[in-house]
């Protein structure tokens, strides 16, 4: 990466030949476990793309950009990687279409009449409040390539969550204080019990900065939270408790190692009578969001 930055510096001084020689030379790939963010392979690719753009190597730069846009690691990278990717890719796509602004057009068909859109900027957002998959269609009516993302987000209605698991495994169970299994669909008010949760990395790579979110039913009160085994304490980097929730941040080892799995327990009390919903629990890698696991919520009743 130092070669690419030096090439950019030579370009600013008008030294085209020296810049091109540096940019065309081979660079060594960094280790995935390098401590420095600037040793990141993704950042190396971004800076190389920036150098190719500055040298006028448009075809190579666009190919590099296409490869990056197809790489899930761009979306799941560290904050500095995402920021640099947004800056460099936006500049590249903006400059490449500056002389072809009228050629970037698309037609969007949703529930309403077809909408013809001329794109004067490299980025465009269109809200779709009445989105229906079977009626939705986007057509590129210009001559410049377009990269379309369809994003849908929200909170599932209570009881409709779908459990999922990719790269991480999340399990939950409940016991009484003596360790006997406990069904929580019906509890007596004032009951103390334990919520057990295990988080396991099923990938061959270490996973630092994994976030576990436990949301409790409104009728519960959190008494305490701790590790099931004290020797696993090094896996917990931070823990934050609230009245109705518990956030735990973990560093997990590769699958098959002793640090791949962590078990935590939280002592709860069924404090308030009524019918309540225990929300979905989730665990996710903070910088590789495709690695995640969820456990569905459930309705329960606390009786006086």
Residue pairs with C-beta under 8 A, 6 or more apart in sequence:
1 27
1 38
1 39
1 43
1 44
1 47
1 48
3 22
3 23
3 25
3 27
4 22
4 23
4 27
4 44
4 47
4 48
4 50
4 51
5 47
6 22
7 18
7 19
7 20
7 22
7 23
7 51
7 54
7 55
8 19
8 50
8 51
8 54
10 16
10 18
10 19
10 22
11 19
11 54
11 55
16 55
19 51
19 54
19 55
20 55
23 48
23 51
23 52
23 55
27 44
27 48
29 41
29 44
30 39
30 40
30 41
30 44
31 39
32 41
32 205
33 206
34 40
37 43
37 78
37 80
37 81
40 77
40 78
40 81
42 68
42 71
42 73
42 74
42 77
42 81
42 85
43 80
43 81
43 84
45 64
45 67
45 68
46 68
46 81
46 84
46 85
46 88
47 88
48 64
49 61
49 64
49 65
49 68
49 88
49 89
49 92
50 88
52 60
52 61
52 64
53 61
53 88
53 91
53 92
53 95
58 96
61 92
62 92
62 96
65 89
65 92
65 93
68 74
68 85
68 89
69 89
69 147
72 290
73 288
74 81
74 82
74 85
75 82
75 289
76 285
76 287
76 288
76 289
76 290
77 85
77 287
78 287
90 122
90 123
93 122
94 121
94 122
97 103
97 104
97 122
97 144
100 143
100 144
101 119
101 120
102 118
102 142
103 142
103 143
103 144
104 118
104 119
104 120
104 142
104 144
104 146
105 116
105 117
105 118
105 119
105 140
105 141
105 142
106 116
106 117
106 119
106 138
106 139
106 140
106 141
106 142
106 146
106 148
107 114
107 115
107 116
107 117
107 138
107 139
107 141
108 114
108 115
108 117
108 126
108 137
108 138
109 115
109 135
109 136
109 137
109 138
109 139
110 128
110 130
110 131
110 132
110 135
110 136
111 130
111 132
111 135
112 130
115 126
116 141
117 124
117 126
119 142
119 146
128 136
131 152
136 150
138 148
140 146
156 162
156 280
158 277
158 279
158 297
158 299
159 277
159 297
159 298
159 299
161 280
161 294
161 296
161 297
162 294
162 296
163 294
163 295
163 296
164 292
164 293
164 294
165 292
165 293
165 294
166 290
166 291
166 292
166 293
167 201
167 202
167 203
167 207
167 285
167 288
167 290
167 291
167 292
167 293
168 199
168 200
168 201
168 202
168 207
168 210
168 283
168 284
168 285
168 291
168 292
168 293
169 198
169 199
169 200
169 202
169 293
170 197
170 198
170 199
170 200
170 212
170 281
170 282
170 283
170 293
170 294
170 295
171 197
171 198
171 200
171 295
172 195
172 196
172 197
172 281
172 295
173 181
173 195
173 196
174 181
174 182
174 183
174 184
174 193
174 194
174 195
174 196
175 181
175 182
175 193
175 194
175 196
176 182
176 191
176 192
176 193
176 194
177 192
177 193
177 194
177 267
179 194
182 193
184 193
184 278
184 298
184 300
185 298
185 299
185 300
185 301
186 300
186 301
186 303
187 193
187 270
187 300
187 301
187 302
187 303
188 270
188 302
188 303
189 270
189 271
189 272
189 273
189 302
189 303
189 304
190 269
190 270
190 271
191 269
191 270
192 223
192 267
192 268
192 269
193 267
193 268
193 269
193 270
194 265
194 266
194 267
194 268
195 214
195 216
195 265
195 266
195 268
196 228
196 263
196 264
196 265
197 212
197 214
197 263
197 264
197 265
197 266
197 281
198 261
198 262
198 263
198 264
199 210
199 212
199 250
199 252
199 261
199 262
199 263
199 264
199 283
199 293
200 252
200 255
200 260
200 261
200 262
201 207
201 210
201 252
201 253
201 254
201 255
201 260
201 261
202 255
202 260
203 254
203 255
203 291
204 254
204 255
205 254
206 251
206 252
206 253
206 254
206 259
207 251
207 252
207 285
207 288
207 291
208 251
208 252
209 237
209 249
209 251
209 285
209 286
209 287
210 249
210 250
210 251
210 252
210 283
210 284
210 285
210 286
211 247
211 248
211 249
211 250
211 283
211 284
211 285
211 286
212 247
212 248
212 249
212 250
212 264
212 281
212 282
212 283
213 245
213 246
213 247
213 281
213 282
213 283
214 245
214 246
214 247
214 248
214 266
214 281
215 244
215 245
215 278
215 279
215 280
215 281
216 222
216 244
216 245
216 246
216 268
216 278
216 279
217 244
217 276
217 277
217 278
217 279
217 300
218 244
218 272
218 276
218 277
219 270
219 271
219 272
219 273
219 274
219 276
219 300
219 302
220 244
220 268
220 269
220 270
220 271
220 276
221 243
221 268
221 269
221 271
222 241
222 242
222 243
222 244
222 246
222 266
222 267
222 268
223 266
223 267
223 268
223 269
224 266
224 267
225 239
225 241
225 246
225 248
225 264
225 265
225 266
225 267
226 264
226 265
226 266
227 233
227 236
227 262
227 263
227 264
227 265
228 263
228 264
228 265
229 263
232 259
232 262
232 263
234 251
234 259
235 250
235 251
235 252
235 259
235 262
236 248
236 249
236 250
236 262
236 264
237 249
237 250
237 251
238 248
238 249
239 246
239 247
239 248
239 249
240 246
240 247
241 247
246 266
248 264
249 286
250 262
251 259
252 259
252 260
252 261
252 262
253 259
253 260
254 260
270 302
271 302
272 302
273 302
273 303
273 304
274 301
274 302
275 299
275 300
275 301
275 302
276 299
276 300
276 301
276 302
277 297
277 298
277 299
277 300
278 297
278 298
278 299
278 300
279 297
280 294
280 295
280 296
280 297
281 294
281 295
281 297
282 292
282 293
282 294
282 295
283 292
283 293
283 294
284 291
284 292
284 293
285 291
285 292
